[in-house]
Amino acid sequence: MKENRHNKPRQHVGMLLLLLSIGVLALLNLMVGSVPIPLADVSNILLGRGCDNEVFTNIVLQTRVPQTLTAMACGAGLSVAGLQMQTVFHNPLAGPSVLGISSAASLGVAFMVLLGGSLGGGVLNRFGVVGNSALTVAAIGGALAAMMLIVWLSKKVEGRATLLIAGVLIGYIASAIIGVLKYFSSEEDIRAYVIWGLGSFARVTGGQVYVFVSLMAVFCPLSMLLAKPLNTLLLGERYAANLGLNVRGARMCIIASAGILTAITTAYCGPVMFLGLAVPHISRGLFATADHRILLPATLMAGATLALACNLIARLPGMEGALPINSVTSLIGAPVALTILLKRRQ
């Protein structure tokens, strides 16, 4: 593509800057927090040389490394899913949650926390390792159920607008059921559910973080294989069909890919907002291209970068706890998305 040949130097520089940003922000995530840790101590701990301060070692290895890896994996997965949704629906405001998959994951958690909490004496409200695992399974179950329904509908429905409306309706139905469950639940159960819904990169601990990162390390690269059908769909469905693309099959594969990424990230981190909507626009603006061979890896790295930046802001120095990650991603992602959309409109 001519566009890519002319922009090659810019794209190489952009990729290099994103890689450097990820490295710098990852280090800052390990150093900065309610307990500042010097760079020398962080380096010694990561390289296995040991550190005189055992508290520093525990903080870095038990808390900050899992949180940093989770932020990178979540940001990358949601951003790639958002790019896929925006392309397949030709809608700049589409995001990972557009098909109701996030809402269905939230419904699974609502059944576990609100209904299960009432029946089980509120055991899950205290979360812990067992509670977190149960919440993850419930969220994945709800998200996969919605995704299978959407994939089935994509086989039956011709137009993408109808499929988009069906996804929105699934989200409304899930939200309605959650509202009913809240009405009959105790205040303690509702509070636990609301806290989960605020999103968090700190919830994934212990062995869970390696499972989560491993899953994302498999599915994110697999999504890169969809670059060619995504590029073809940009030309329009009729033109893509004339070029020999199985439009319905390609659409189903892309939706399944985005759905799996959304389901996994929502299950482990909660419904994190705006990353999947804003980052694809940021990547298009930075790289000045519509070629998904460039956009997919660029969006993946930009998503990891923005998630690390949000995680850093959420636990600014001097704060005892951490802000809800959704508050930070919304405050950053919404203005960015609005600015870019206004520029495109002009």
C-alpha positions, 0 to 999 in steps of 0.5 A: 500500500502506498500509504504504508510506504510513505509512512514507514519511517514514521511507523518505525519511530512510533513502534519504537517509542511505544516499546520504550514507553512500555518499558519506562512506565512498567519500571515506574509502576514497580517504583512508584506507590504509597511506598516509593522503592528506589530503582536500584532496589527494583533492579536487584529484586528483578535480577534475583540479586536480593534486597536488604529490605524484605518489605521492598521485595514482597511489595515488588514481587507479590503486588507490583509485578502482578499488577503491572503484568495485568495492566499490560495484558488487559490494556492490550486485549481490550484495545485489540478487541475495540479495533476489531469491533470498530472495523467490523461494524464500521462504527468509530464509537464501537468498543469491546462491550458493544455486543453485551459481552461485558454486561453478560460477564457482569451478570455472571458475577452478579449471580455469584455475588448477589444471589450466591452471597444471599444463599451462602451467607456472604462468603464471596463478599470477602473474595480472597483467592477462592472468591476471586477464582469463583468470580472469574469462572462466573464472569467467563461463563456469562461472557462466553454464553453471550458470545456464543449467542452473538456468534450464532446470530452472526450466522443467521443475520445478514446486516451488521446493524441488526447484529449490533442492535441485538448485542445492545439488547443483550446488554440491556437484558443483562443490566435489567436482570442485575437490577432485579438481583440488586433489589433483593440483595443485602447492602453488603452484597451490593457493595461487593458487586459495585466494587468489582464493577469499578475494575481493578488491575490489583485483583489478579494475584498469585497463580491467576496472573500467570494464567491471565497473562498466558491466555492473553499471550496466546489470543492477542497474537492470534488476532493478528492473523485477522489483519487481511480480512479486516483490511478487506472489510474496510472496503465495504461488505459488497466489495469484499464479497466480490474480492472473494472474502466470505464476509459472514465467516470473516465477521464471525471469526472477528467477533469471536476473537474480540469476544474472547479477549473481552470475556477474559479481561472482564473476568479477571479485571472487571469491566474496564471502560474506554480503553477499547474505545479510545486506543484504536483512535489514538493508534490511527492518529499516531500512525496515520494508517488504516492498514491493520497489519500496522494498526493491530500491533500498534494498538496492542502496544498503545493499549498496554502503554495507556493501561500502565499510565492509568494504573500509575495515576490510580495509585499516585504517591502519598495515597494509601489505597488506589483509585478505581481504575475505571475512574482513571480510564474514563477521565483519560479515555473519554476526552481523548476519544472525543478530541480525535473524533472532533478532529476527524469530523473537521 
